[in-house]
Amino acid sequence: LGAAGTSTASLPAVPPSISVAGPSAPLLGAVILSFVGALHWGYAVRRDARGASGWMQYGWSVLPALVAWASLQLPVWTGLRVQAAMLVACFVMDRVLARIDPVPSWLMQLRAALTMVATTALLGASLT
């Protein structure tokens, strides 16, 4: 389901005479980034995160949504590239935070695959 949802960013949702990247790809990228950030809010709540690690987790959890919102204010091609970069940054941070609060190994494998698919789709859409 995740791979199917992320791969639609490169499919046209508008008539063929209009660019593939507008308007659905940036919106889908923003939704994906918001969801990825929300995962960390849930992890922090689950472990009752407090102190410095709590601030890091809660702070990080809202950053992808803020970047997603900001990316929608940019020219479409730039915004899509910002979203792709943020997805990679989220994956890197997921690996760092997984050391603090371990997650099942299958989750990181899934995140890696979905990050590659979504990043490729967003970058591809930014080139059209």
C-alpha positions as CSV (number, residue, x, y, z in Angstrom):
1,L,0.0,0.0,0.0
2,G,2.8,2.4,0.9
3,A,4.7,1.8,-2.3
4,A,1.6,2.1,-4.3
5,G,0.7,5.4,-2.6
6,T,4.1,7.0,-3.0
7,S,4.6,5.9,-6.6
8,T,1.5,7.9,-7.7
9,A,3.5,11.1,-7.3
10,S,4.9,10.6,-10.8
11,L,1.5,9.8,-12.4
12,P,-0.5,12.6,-14.0
13,A,-3.5,13.6,-12.1
14,V,-4.4,16.4,-14.5
15,P,-5.0,16.6,-18.2
16,P,-1.9,15.6,-20.2
17,S,-1.5,19.2,-21.5
18,I,-0.6,20.2,-17.9
19,S,2.7,19.2,-16.3
20,V,2.8,15.9,-14.4
21,A,4.2,17.7,-11.3
22,G,1.2,19.9,-10.8
23,P,-0.8,19.9,-8.6
24,S,-0.8,16.4,-7.1
25,A,2.9,15.5,-6.7
26,P,3.8,18.4,-4.3
27,L,0.6,17.8,-2.3
28,L,1.3,14.0,-2.0
29,G,4.9,14.7,-1.0
30,A,3.7,17.1,1.7
31,V,1.2,14.5,3.1
32,I,4.0,11.8,3.1
33,L,6.4,14.1,5.0
34,S,3.7,15.0,7.5
35,F,3.0,11.3,8.1
36,V,6.7,10.4,8.5
37,G,7.1,13.2,11.1
38,A,3.9,12.1,12.9
39,L,5.5,8.6,13.4
40,H,8.0,10.2,15.8
41,W,5.4,12.0,17.8
42,G,3.7,8.6,18.3
43,Y,7.0,7.0,19.3
44,A,7.8,9.8,21.8
45,V,4.3,9.6,23.3
46,R,4.5,5.8,23.6
47,R,7.8,5.9,25.5
48,D,6.7,9.0,27.5
49,A,9.8,10.9,26.2
50,R,11.1,13.6,28.5
51,G,14.2,15.7,28.9
52,A,16.6,16.3,26.0
53,S,15.7,13.1,24.0
54,G,12.0,14.0,24.4
55,W,12.6,17.5,23.1
56,M,14.6,16.1,20.2
57,Q,11.9,13.6,19.3
58,Y,8.9,15.9,19.6
59,G,10.8,18.7,17.9
60,W,11.9,16.4,15.0
61,S,8.3,15.1,14.7
62,V,7.0,18.5,13.6
63,L,9.9,19.5,11.4
64,P,8.9,17.4,8.3
65,A,5.4,18.9,8.3
66,L,6.8,22.4,8.5
67,V,9.3,21.8,5.7
68,A,6.4,20.2,3.7
69,W,4.3,23.4,4.2
70,A,7.2,25.6,3.3
71,S,7.9,23.6,0.2
72,L,4.4,24.3,-1.1
73,Q,5.2,28.0,-1.0
74,L,8.2,27.5,-3.4
75,P,8.1,27.1,-7.2
76,V,6.9,23.5,-7.9
77,W,10.2,22.1,-9.1
78,T,12.1,23.5,-6.2
79,G,9.5,22.4,-3.7
80,L,9.6,18.8,-5.0
81,R,13.4,18.7,-4.6
82,V,13.1,20.1,-1.1
83,Q,10.6,17.4,-0.3
84,A,12.8,14.7,-1.7
85,A,15.8,15.9,0.3
86,M,13.6,16.0,3.5
87,L,12.5,12.4,2.9
88,V,16.1,11.3,2.8
89,A,16.9,13.4,5.9
90,C,13.9,11.8,7.7
91,F,15.2,8.3,6.9
92,V,18.6,9.2,8.2
93,M,17.0,10.6,11.4
94,D,14.8,7.5,11.7
95,R,18.0,5.4,11.9
96,V,19.5,7.7,14.5
97,L,16.3,7.7,16.6
98,A,15.9,4.0,16.3
99,R,19.1,3.7,18.4
100,I,17.3,5.6,21.2
101,D,13.9,3.8,20.8
102,P,14.4,0.5,18.9
103,V,11.8,-0.3,16.2
104,P,11.2,-3.7,14.5
105,S,13.8,-4.4,11.8
106,W,11.1,-4.8,9.2
107,L,10.1,-1.2,9.8
108,M,13.5,0.2,8.8
109,Q,13.6,-2.1,5.8
110,L,10.1,-0.8,4.8
111,R,11.1,2.8,5.4
112,A,14.2,2.4,3.2
113,A,12.2,1.0,0.3
114,L,9.4,3.6,0.6
115,T,12.0,6.4,0.9
116,M,13.7,5.3,-2.3
117,V,10.3,5.0,-4.2
118,A,9.0,8.4,-2.9
119,T,12.3,10.2,-3.4
120,T,12.7,8.9,-6.9
121,A,9.1,9.8,-7.8
122,L,9.4,13.3,-6.4
123,L,12.7,13.9,-8.2
124,G,11.2,12.5,-11.4
125,A,8.2,14.8,-11.1
126,S,10.5,17.7,-10.6
127,L,12.2,17.1,-13.9
128,T,9.0,17.1,-16.0
